[in-house]
């Protein structure tokens, strides 16, 4: 007799559910692992592309972004103060 179902004939159902659960768990581990690997690879590729762009164009994306943000923040504060 199974742990989940209380009739002797339900052992096959319980075994099927257990097998489906194990398969689902393995699938989750695979998806999480592949997801993290893709994240690391694409982040590395993005960093390399950004570095190559900055090196060959002699501009800094970080400085341009910081200058834009400071300008927007300054305009917002001036708009609030009137």
N, CA, C and O of each residue as an XYZ file, in Angstrom:
328
protein
N       0.847     -1.169      0.000
C       0.000      0.000      0.000
C       0.898      1.240      0.000
O       1.935      1.275      0.663
N       0.484      2.232     -0.743
C       1.296      3.423     -0.900
C       1.176      4.397      0.264
O       0.291      4.277      1.111
N       2.073      5.350      0.282
C       2.057      6.362      1.338
C       0.997      7.426      1.070
O       0.374      7.943      1.997
N       0.803      7.742     -0.192
C      -0.144      8.801     -0.535
C      -1.561      8.249     -0.620
O      -2.487      8.776     -0.003
N      -1.711      7.195     -1.383
C      -3.030      6.604     -1.595
C      -3.209      5.402     -0.658
O      -2.246      4.694     -0.362
N      -4.414      5.180     -0.205
C      -4.670      4.185      0.836
C      -5.184      2.846      0.318
O      -5.573      1.995      1.118
N      -5.197      2.639     -0.976
C      -5.633      1.339     -1.499
C      -4.452      0.667     -2.190
O      -3.631      1.344     -2.810
N      -4.358     -0.664     -2.089
C      -3.219     -1.376     -2.695
C      -3.119     -1.192     -4.199
O      -2.019     -1.252     -4.747
N      -4.232     -0.971     -4.880
C      -4.193     -0.846     -6.340
C      -3.634      0.499     -6.794
O      -3.356      0.676     -7.980
N      -3.466      1.441     -5.885
C      -2.987      2.769     -6.255
C      -1.463      2.907     -6.182
O      -0.938      4.012     -6.317
N      -0.751      1.799     -5.971
C       0.708      1.869     -5.943
C       1.279      2.354     -7.269
O       2.261      3.095     -7.285
N       0.677      1.946     -8.371
C       1.193      2.379     -9.676
C       0.976      3.875     -9.877
O       1.812      4.553    -10.474
N      -0.146      4.388     -9.378
C      -0.402      5.829     -9.476
C       0.617      6.599     -8.648
O       1.143      7.623     -9.087
N       0.885      6.107     -7.469
C       1.860      6.769     -6.607
C       3.252      6.729     -7.223
O       3.988      7.713     -7.155
N       3.615      5.607     -7.820
C       4.921      5.495     -8.473
C       5.015      6.447     -9.655
O       6.065      7.044     -9.893
N       3.923      6.590    -10.397
C       3.912      7.519    -11.530
C       4.076      8.959    -11.044
O       4.853      9.726    -11.614
N       3.350      9.319    -10.000
C       3.474     10.677     -9.453
C       4.878     10.935     -8.919
O       5.419     12.027     -9.097
N       5.467      9.943     -8.269
C       6.824     10.091     -7.740
C       7.820     10.284     -8.888
O       8.719     11.120     -8.799
N       7.656      9.510     -9.960
C       8.543      9.641    -11.126
C       8.375     11.008    -11.787
O       9.353     11.616    -12.221
N       7.137     11.488    -11.861
C       6.906     12.818    -12.442
C       7.535     13.902    -11.580
O       8.084     14.872    -12.103
N       7.460     13.744    -10.271
C       8.048     14.721     -9.360
C       9.568     14.759     -9.512
O      10.160     15.836     -9.574
N      10.193     13.594     -9.570
C      11.652     13.529     -9.727
C      12.069     14.143    -11.053
O      13.058     14.874    -11.108
N      11.333     13.859    -12.121
C      11.634     14.437    -13.431
C      11.492     15.946    -13.401
O      12.309     16.663    -13.979
N      10.465     16.428    -12.736
C      10.256     17.864    -12.627
C      11.387     18.528    -11.855
O      11.854     19.599    -12.244
N      11.834     17.910    -10.770
C      12.945     18.460     -9.988
C      14.227     18.527    -10.823
O      14.937     19.532    -10.788
N      14.523     17.467    -11.570
C      15.714     17.466    -12.424
C      15.619     18.545    -13.497
O      16.611     19.201    -13.816
N      14.435     18.722    -14.047
C      14.217     19.760    -15.052
C      14.443     21.138    -14.448
O      15.036     22.006    -15.088
N      13.974     21.348    -13.220
C      14.191     22.639    -12.550
C      15.679     22.902    -12.338
O      16.151     24.012    -12.583
N      16.418     21.895    -11.886
C      17.865     22.073    -11.690
C      18.557     22.396    -13.006
O      19.434     23.259    -13.050
N      18.175     21.720    -14.068
C      18.760     21.970    -15.385
C      18.477     23.396    -15.841
O      19.383     24.091    -16.302
N      17.223     23.837    -15.716
C      16.858     25.181    -16.161
C      17.566     26.257    -15.349
O      18.017     27.256    -15.909
N      17.670     26.066    -14.040
C      18.376     27.051    -13.207
C      19.850     27.101    -13.568
O      20.419     28.186    -13.692
N      20.470     25.956    -13.736
C      21.892     25.922    -14.081
C      22.157     26.548    -15.430
O      23.083     27.346    -15.571
N      21.355     26.197    -16.431
C      21.520     26.762    -17.767
C      21.224     28.263    -17.749
O      21.882     29.025    -18.457
N      20.256     28.692    -16.958
C      19.936     30.113    -16.849
C      21.099     30.914    -16.285
O      21.433     31.979    -16.804
N      21.717     30.407    -15.225
C      22.865     31.105    -14.645
C      24.048     31.116    -15.608
O      24.752     32.120    -15.720
N      24.264     30.008    -16.298
C      25.369     29.954    -17.261
C      25.161     30.971    -18.380
O      26.096     31.677    -18.756
N      23.943     31.049    -18.913
C      23.647     32.051    -19.948
C      23.836     33.455    -19.422
O      24.366     34.312    -20.129
N      23.409     33.713    -18.182
C      23.572     35.042    -17.589
C      25.042     35.422    -17.511
O      25.411     36.542    -17.863
N      25.871     34.516    -17.061
C      27.304     34.787    -16.947
C      27.921     35.016    -18.321
O      28.708     35.946    -18.500
N      27.572     34.178    -19.291
C      28.139     34.311    -20.637
C      27.723     35.632    -21.274
O      28.573     36.352    -21.799
N      26.434     35.966    -21.239
C      25.972     37.198    -21.869
C      26.488     38.440    -21.155
O      26.738     39.456    -21.804
N      26.654     38.384    -19.837
C      27.244     39.508    -19.117
C      28.684     39.708    -19.537
O      29.117     40.839    -19.756
N      29.431     38.624    -19.652
C      30.821     38.716    -20.079
C      30.915     39.283    -21.500
O      31.749     40.147    -21.768
N      30.069     38.803    -22.399
C      30.074     39.303    -23.776
C      29.708     40.788    -23.799
O      30.319     41.561    -24.536
N      28.728     41.189    -23.008
C      28.339     42.602    -22.933
C      29.463     43.488    -22.428
O      29.674     44.586    -22.943
N      30.180     43.019    -21.432
C      31.314     43.779    -20.898
C      32.409     43.912    -21.954
O      32.998     44.982    -22.107
N      32.678     42.841    -22.674
C      33.706     42.889    -23.719
C      33.316     43.841    -24.854
O      34.158     44.586    -25.356
N      32.054     43.816    -25.253
C      31.590     44.712    -26.316
C      31.682     46.169    -25.859
O      32.133     47.031    -26.612
N      31.256     46.439    -24.631
C      31.335     47.799    -24.096
C      32.777     48.268    -24.002
O      33.080     49.406    -24.360
N      33.660     47.418    -23.531
C      35.077     47.781    -23.423
C      35.685     48.044    -24.795
O      36.453     48.992    -24.965
N      35.344     47.209    -25.772
C      35.868     47.418    -27.129
C      35.354     48.727    -27.701
O      36.116     49.464    -28.328
N      34.077     49.034    -27.499
C      33.519     50.294    -27.997
C      34.222     51.484    -27.358
O      34.605     52.424    -28.054
N      34.393     51.452    -26.036
C      35.060     52.558    -25.349
C      36.512     52.688    -25.788
O      37.012     53.805    -25.922
N      37.190     51.585    -26.012
C      38.589     51.622    -26.405
C      38.751     52.233    -27.795
O      39.628     53.072    -28.002
N      37.916     51.822    -28.750
C      38.073     52.271    -30.131
C      37.458     53.640    -30.398
O      37.860     54.308    -31.350
N      36.504     54.075    -29.597
C      35.870     55.373    -29.845
C      36.402     56.462    -28.923
O      36.103     57.639    -29.126
N      37.173     56.099    -27.930
C      37.746     57.021    -26.949
C      36.672     57.842    -26.235
O      36.905     58.994    -25.870
N      35.504     57.250    -26.041
C      34.463     57.859    -25.215
C      34.160     56.913    -24.067
O      34.405     55.709    -24.147
N      33.628     57.475    -23.010
C      33.301     56.661    -21.846
C      31.792     56.599    -21.689
O      31.137     57.619    -21.473
N      31.250     55.408    -21.799
C      29.808     55.234    -21.628
C      29.408     55.596    -20.202
O      28.356     56.198    -19.989
N      30.236     55.235    -19.227
C      29.932     55.537    -17.834
C      29.864     57.039    -17.610
O      28.931     57.519    -16.966
N      30.836     57.798    -18.130
C      30.821     59.246    -17.941
C      29.619     59.871    -18.631
O      28.987     60.766    -18.070
N      29.289     59.413    -19.847
C      28.121     59.951    -20.547
C      26.838     59.665    -19.781
O      25.963     60.526    -19.691
N      26.724     58.479    -19.239
C      25.534     58.116    -18.473
C      25.447     58.924    -17.189
O      24.375     59.414    -16.835
N      26.565     59.068    -16.487
C      26.583     59.849    -15.247
C      26.265     61.312    -15.532
O      25.505     61.930    -14.787
N      26.833     61.876    -16.595
C      26.549     63.279    -16.945
C      25.069     63.461    -17.287
O      24.457     64.448    -16.880
N      24.495     62.518    -18.029
C      23.077     62.601    -18.377
C      22.214     62.549    -17.122
O      21.269     63.326    -16.984
N      22.537     61.628    -16.199
C      21.755     61.485    -14.979
C      21.848     62.735    -14.115
O      20.841     63.192    -13.574
N      23.045     63.288    -13.981
C      23.221     64.497    -13.182
C      22.457     65.660    -13.802
O      21.847     66.454    -13.086
N      22.486     65.769    -15.136
C      21.734     66.821    -15.821
C      20.235     66.673    -15.590
O      19.557     67.662    -15.310
N      19.704     65.453    -15.703
C      18.276     65.219    -15.461
C      17.900     65.527    -14.012
O      16.859     66.129    -13.752
N      18.746     65.117    -13.076
C      18.488     65.372    -11.667
C      18.507     66.868    -11.376
O      17.658     67.369    -10.638
N      19.464     67.576    -11.946
C      19.555     69.025    -11.765
C      18.318     69.722    -12.325
O      17.755     70.601    -11.672
N      17.888     69.338    -13.529
C      16.683     69.932    -14.118
C      15.454     69.624    -13.288
O      14.581     70.480    -13.149
N      15.360     68.415    -12.727
C      14.213     68.054    -11.904
C      14.175     68.886    -10.625
O      13.113     69.359    -10.219
N      15.336     69.065     -9.992
C      15.393     69.859     -8.753
C      15.082     71.309     -9.044
O      14.356     71.946     -8.281
N      15.618     71.850    -10.138
C      15.307     73.237    -10.506
C      13.817     73.410    -10.804
O      13.233     74.447    -10.486
N      13.208     72.398    -11.411
C      11.778     72.447    -11.686
C      10.953     72.433    -10.399
O       9.909     73.082    -10.323
N      11.416     71.699     -9.391
C      10.706     71.655     -8.108
C      10.846     72.967     -7.333
O       9.899     73.442     -6.708
N      12.058     73.540     -7.391
C      12.310     74.765     -6.641
C      11.747     75.993     -7.347
O      11.524     77.026     -6.716
N      11.519     75.885     -8.636
C      10.867     76.937     -9.410
C      11.772     78.016     -9.798
O      11.352     78.968    -10.456
